[in-house]
Amino acid sequence: MAQLAPSSHCYIRKPSRQASASPSRHACLNCEHRDNRGWAFPKGMQTAPIVVAPPAITPYAPDPGSAGAAGDARVSPSVPAVPAAVPVAAVCTEEDVSKETEGLGRGLPEQSSSAAQFSLSRSSPLAGGRLDVVHWREGRMLRIWTPPGFSPTSSSPSSSRDPLPVLYLNDGQNLYGDQPTLSGCSWHVGEAAAGLINSGALPPFVVVGIDHAGDKRSYDYLPYRPGTANGYRLDAANWPGGGVEAYLRAVVDEILPYTERTYGVSSEPALRGFGGSSFGGICALCAAMLHPGVFGALLVESPSLWFGEERLLRQDLPSFQGPWPARMFLAMGTKEYSGIRKETLTPEFDSRLVSLTHDLAALLESRGLMRGERLQLVIEEGATHTEAAWAGRLPAALSSLGLHWWRHVLSRCRDHLYFTFPRKLLAGRPAVLFFNQARSTALASRPRDSIKMSYGFNVDWSVGGGRIDMTPAVGLTALAAETRVGRATNGTSPLPAYDIVGDVAEAFHAADASSWLQATFTVPPEAYEMHMAFSDGDNGNWDNNDGANFYARVKMDMTAEQRSHTVEQAMAEGPAWGDVQEIAHKRSGSMYFTTPEFLVAGEPAVLYVNRHRVRGLEHSPNMRVHFGFNSWQVGGQEMCLKPSSLWRGEYTDWWSVPLTVPGDATDMSFALTDGHGVWDNNFGNNYMCPVKKARGTGGLVERRVEPRGVESEESMPHAAGTLHIVTLTKRKGGDTAVRANKWTEEKRVRVWTPPGFDPSRPPPGGYPVLYMQDGQNMFEDWLAHQGVSWRVGYTASDLITRGELPPFVVVAVDSVGAMRSLNYLPYPPGTGAGGFRGDAERWPGGGLEAYMGRLVEEIMPLIQQRFAVSSDPAKVAFGGGSFAGVAALYAAMHYPHVFGCVLAESPSLWIAEGRFLQDMRMYRGMLPERLFLGCGTKEYSATRDHDREDVDALLLSYCQEAASILESQGMRGNRLRFLVEEGAGHHELAWQWRLTGAMRFLFSAWWDE
C-alpha cells in the first residue's frame, strides 16, 4: 500500500538527548522508495567456484595430410601449416598491430598473466549510453557499452545497489560500429540494447565486447584445429587452434574482475552471460565446459560445429555432465555457407549446418534446457553467416537471455509503488516508469486499462508534461507468459534441474507481473526534477501522495556554463527585487548594495551606500569611494558619491555612484572617505563585492580562479580513521593581491578519511564526501572556537563502523578568522531586526559567491584528485552552522548541481533584517535532493548572559519560515528534515548533538549511489 508523505516539519518537544541526536528514522521518509540493502568496501572479485571438474579437451593433431583449423574465411587468413609434433602455441608469433582495427594481433599465450594493464582509451556516447574503449593487453581492446543513466556508482557491488547484469561477447570489433569490422557491418549492440531498455522489455544491463586477435582468432576460440569439413572448408586447412583454454582463463581471471571492480557489474552467474558467433559461438560452448558455474546464459550464433570433424558435438559435449547455463539462445541460418559464397552452390553443406544445430539443441534439451523456456532455437530461412544476420536476431536473443533478470528486479521493487529506468532520469533522454497498481490504495481495484499518469517537470510543473496512458509492463508480461508456458508443459511450477546453473534465485509468480504498468516518455532537456500523480482517468480517483505528488530526480548534463552562475542570472537578480526603491527599503539594515547584485565584468553598475551606517562619515557633506578590482591591481580610482532620490529615514540615507566594471575583473574592493583623512575601510579589511565574468568567445563563462596546490600535508590517526591537515599554497597575484588575499583566502583544509580508506581502490565513482565550513571547529575540541567541536570524525566513524552509512570522506575548510562573515554571507549582516546584534554592524559580507567559486573551482578539484572523492552531486554534500548555515542554504539554491545534500544548522537568517528569506522566497529553481535544517529554541539566550525570549522566538520563526519556503518549492517528504531542539542554543555542542540524525537522514541515500 502506498505510503502517504508525512509533513516535513518535525518539531521535537523536550526530547531526550538520544532522541534529539537521532530523530525517528521513519518520521520523514517515504517508505515507497526504500529497501534494505548492504554496502561494503570493494574487495577483490572472485568468480563463481567450479562446480564440476571440466572435461579434458585435448589438442587435436591431424594427419600431416589434413592441416586443420578455423571457421570463418572473412576474418581468419591462412597461415603456414605446423607439424603435429610442434605445440600449437608455437604458431603465435609477434605481429604488428593494425591501427585500423585497434589491436588485431597475436593470440593470448598459454600462461595468462593476472596482471593485465587496463587503461581507458576513449569514451563516446552511443545509443543514449556510452561506449568505453579500454586497452587490455596484447594490443587488444575491451569495448564496454553502458546503458542510459549508468554511472560507476549506479551499479556497484561495493554499494547497496544491486549490480547490473552483464553480457560478455567475443569479436568486440564487430559489435558496435561498422568501421572497425572487416565485413563492413556490425551487430549494432548498443542500439539493440538501448531499444529493449527504453521500451521496458529488459532492465538496464552492460555489454562487454572483447576484441579478437586478428589472424590468430581461431587459435583463441577453438580447442583444436578446425580441419576442412570433408573438403567444404579447404580455406581453413592451415588455421590454428588450441588456445581457447588460455583465452577463457584470461577472460575469467582478468576481464571479469576488472569489469566488476570498475563498472560494478554483477558477479552472480544468474546475471552474467557470455556469447559469440561462428568460432566465437564455439568459444561460448567451451566456456560452459571449461568454466562451469561462471556464466548463467550463453548466446551461440551460427556455431561452426563442423570444425574438428564435428568432434566437439560428437564427443566433448556429450561427455560433459554439467552444470549447464540456465538459458541459451542458439541460432542458425539456412544459407550460412552458400549465402556468402555466391560462386559455390553447395546447399548440402547449408543443410548439414542446420542439421548439426538441431543435434546440438537435442543434446541440450536432454541436459535439462527446456526448449521455449531455457533454450531458444531459431533457424532463420535465408539467413547467412554475417554480422547483418546476427544483428537482425540480436533483439530476440537479448530478450530471451535477459528475460529472467526481471525476477531480480521484481524481488527488489516488489514493495515499491513505482520505479524508473534509468533509476535517475536523464534530461533530454527517454525513460520508462513502472507503476505497481496493487500498491496504490486509491487505484488498486480500478480497471487496468483506465490508469493514467499526469506529470510535469521542475517547480510548479512548469516544463513539459501532460497525461499518458499506463500499459502492461512489457518485460514482466513476457516473463509471466513464459512461466505459464513452462507450467503448462510440466504440469507444475518449473524447478531448477540438478545440472543447471544460473537460475535467478528469487521466486516469481505470474500474478506478480499483472499489477505492474508502465509509461514511456522523454524527459525535457531543461528538466531537473519530475513530479507525477496517478489516476483512473476521468473517474476522479487519484493517488497523488496525499496531495504532495510524487517526485523523481532528473540528472542534467551540466555544461561549464551551467556550472557557473551565469551572467544573465547575475544581471537579473537586481531587477528581480523590483525597482531600486524597493531594494533600498528591504536593505535598510545594510551599509551598501549594488545593482546588479553580482557585478558583471565589462558591464555598468551602481554602488549604493547608506551614509548613516558609514563610520565617521554619518554627517559628512562629502563622501568619496576609493575602489579597485582584482585586489586593487586593476582600475583603481576615486569617485564622488552623490545623494540619491531613494527613500530616507532616521537611519537611512542612500548615496550612489555609477561605475563600469573592467572586463578582466574578478572582485571589487572599496573604502569610503571624506577626502580629508577620515576613512571607513571596514577596520582595515576593506569592503568587497564579487564580480562575475562575462561570456567568453565560445559562449562559456570563463574561469575566475586558478587551481590551488598543496604546500604541506600532515596526517595523524583520528576517530579510527586518519585526519590530514592540508596547507594550501598561496593564490597567485602581485604584492597587493598577496596582502589582500591573506585576509580572505583559504589557507588550510582538514580531511578526515574513514577506516580502511584506500585512494587507489575507491568505490566506483569515488568516495562520497561532505564539505564542511569552519574547519577549525569540526574535529578537535582544543582548536574549536568555544572549546567544543562538532566531533564530525567521531560521529562519521561510528555510523560507518556500525554499518549505518557507507564509508565517506569529510573535508573541512578552515574559516579566515576576522573575515569569516565576508566569505560566508551574500551581503553584510547588519544588526538584525530591532538592532539586537549591534556587535555585527560593521562586520563585512558580500564575498560568499567569491568563496563558493574558490571552493568549487580551486579546492574541490584538488580534493577529488588527492583523495579519490566523488564529483557526482548525488554523493557530494555541503554543510555549516550559523553564518556557514546561511552559506549552506545559499549553496542549496545556487549550487544544487554541485551539492546533492545540504546540512544547514542554525542559519543566521536575521542578517540584513531577513533579506535572505526574501531571496529564498523568490527563488523558483532547482534544489538539492535532500536538505537538513536544524535549530534550537534558545538560539540567542543560551549563548548570552541575559535572556531575550523575543529574539529566541524571532530566530525560530525565521527557520520555520525557511522550512515552509523550501516545502512550498518541492522539498517535501523524504527530501526535507526540519528539526527543532527544545532548549538548544547557538553553539557547536548543539550541532554536534544533532549531527548523528542529520547524517543518517542526508547520507542514507548514499547506499543507493
Secondary structure, DSSP 8 states (H G I E B T S, - for coil): -------SEEEE-S--HHHHHS--TTTT--GGG-----------------SS-----------TT-----S-TTT--------TTS-GGGG------BTTTT-B-----SS--S----EEEEEEEETTEEEEEEE-STT-EEEEEE-TT--TTTT-TTSSS--B-EEEES-GGGSS-STT-SSS----HHHHHHHHHHTTSS---EEEEE---GGGHHHHH-SS----TTTTTGGGTT-----HHHHHHHIIIIIHHHHHHHH-B--SGGGEEEEEETHHHHHHHHHHHHSTTT-SEEEEES--TTHHHHHIIIIIHHH----EESEEEEEEETTTTGGG-TT---HHHHHHHHHHHHHHHHHHHHTT--BTTTEEEEEETT--SSHHHHHHHHHHHHHHHHTTHHHHHHHHHTT-SEEEESSSEETTSEEEEEEEGGG-TTTTTS-GGG-EEEEEESGGG-EEEEEEE-EE-HHHHHHHHHHHHHHHHHSS-----TTEE---SS---HHHHHTEEEEEEE--TT-SEEEEEEE-GGG--EESTTTT-EEEEEE----HHHHS--HHHHHHHTGGG-SHHHHHHHTTTSSEEEESSSEETTSEEEEEEEGGGSTT-TT-S--EEEEEETTTTEEEEEEE-EE-SS--BTTB-EEEEEEE--TT-SEEEEEEE-SSS-EESTTTT-EEEEEE--B-TTSSB---S----EEEEEEEEETTEEEEEEEE------HHHHHHHHHHS--EEEEEE-TT--TTS--TT-B-EEEEE-GGGTS-GGGSTTS----HHHHHHHHHHTTSS---EEEEE---GGGHHHHH-SS---S-GGGTTGGGTT-----HHHHHHHIIIIIHHHHHHHH-B---GGGEEEEEETHHHHHHHHHHHH-TTT-SEEEEES--TTGGGGHHHHHHHH--S---SEEEEEEES-TTGGGSSS--HHHHHHHHHHHHHHHHHHHHTT--GGGEEEEEETT--SSHHHHHHHHHHHHHHHHGGGGG-
